[in-house]
């Protein structure tokens, strides 16, 4: 019996010692917390690189309340998440809750709401929500919740940066025009880097909430975290909020005598201001009259200029125009007021004949590039009639160095443009037949040598019996026969093929991306048409062509050699047909 009592006592002492050891171990083990280091005023590094912020103070107070030591590690957000998933920390803070993260974390209750907005360059307005970001490159912080939100909204041009400050520096130094982040840290870094006048922001596009999270299933740690923060009183939370977000000065804090002094000073200053204002108004009125007279003369000069003048503000809206501008563009004042370009329904054409996007309008180009635009050619198409204009645009920089307005001048060059087009047509077309001439054909041969893929065929055709026609019926009949031959060739080939007259009675055809079967079918139809024409009793002198062609399936053989092959085969065909000409 004594032995049993002694054994039980030893067992109780052992279990008690083990329990005490475990409690000591739990109490002395540090709680490792990881978070973002780039989220002012919640957490950030000061000028000396020291970690500071509202959350740092809150965790210090938590440590004091619970007696559990806290080791806070703050770093790049993507790295913080990676280390948490690797098991190097117990708690992750500054984290938003989303379905993907709920698979791997258990979350605390949210403790603050953060509105996310779109920040954009002031010269690129028009963003109203997530859908308006489609088609643009958008900067985000890597590893953040914003990437998930943008992808769900169908935004593909996502550019990730390691921190919020890196985003702001990219906007300042590297031309980043659009980015999204929470409003509070965004404004902090904009002010810090002197960009508050350059960057604008939208209403909140969505909001997120800060949580603290632990690995999935670690309920003990989560309870410890939440119970510790529950011990912090509302007054203590309020003191920390006022420390980092600031506070207003209560009216009662101002001494009554100070109020009297302030009111007296205000009255004295008001009297002095009234006197100064009276003197200033006299001076201003005099100078205003002189300035108004000068502006009237300048406005009269602009209004009577023969060239069009339109002045745009710093976002591209017209603010002034002269009579010539309305006349040249066939506009009324109502159509131009408040517009960033001409009325909808009109087509705007680039110098190359393509549709002109709104971003390539003269005022927009000057605002985007910050430099003058000279000798810019554009067309306006209305009711299937295109008119061409030569445009110059000049930026007007204010004292701050930013463009305050853009002055656009223009005059019509439609007649000159049409003359140039006629000259260009004449230089590359045969005057008699209307098909391309030898100069254009040789230019096309040179372009063929520069191709990297695709088949090509060259055909050479000679009009049979031209000398006989000229000698018998005269050159007018011969010219008519050449025109008919050109028409016959043009109708037989595809629209994209090149038909050219390269000699007196000789034609050539370039067929791109056509296989041998297609080429044989094209010229088979041509020969059949000639035979049917020859059998018509009421027909004029029938057109007969001797044709030879050469085909190259891939680049490699020079176009000149290909042409020579086709030419030789044409002469071989002509020799076979001689004496049996249709």
Secondary structure, 3 states (H helix, E strand, C coil): CHHHHHHHHHHHHHHHHHHHHHHHHHHHCCEEEEEECCECCCEEECCCCCEECHHHHHHHHHHHHHCCCEEEEEECHHHHHHHHHCCCCCEEEEECCCHHHHCCEEECCCCEEEEEEEEEECCCCCCCCHHHHCCCCEEEECCCHHHHHHHHCCCCCEEEECCHHHHHHHHHHCCCCEEEEEHHHHHHHHHHCCCCCCEEECCCCEEEEEEEEEECCCHHHHHHHHHHHHCCCHHHHHHHHHHHHCCCCCHHHCCHHHHHHHHHHHHHHHHHHHHHHHHHHHHHHHHHHHHHHHHHHHHHHHHCCCCEEEEEECCCCEEEECHHHHHHHCCCHHHHCCCCCCCCCCEEEECCCCECCHHHCHHHHHHHHCCCEEEEEEEEEECCEEEEEEEEEEEEECCCCCEEEEEEEEEECHHHHHHHHHHHHHHHECCCCCCECHHHHHHHHHHHHCCCCCCEEEEEEEECCHHHHHHHHCHHHHHHHHHHHHHHHHHHCCCCCEEEECCCCEEEEEEECCCHHHHHHHHHHHHHHHHHHHCCCCCCCCCCEEEEEEEECCCCCCHHHHHHHHHHHHHHHHHHHCCCCC
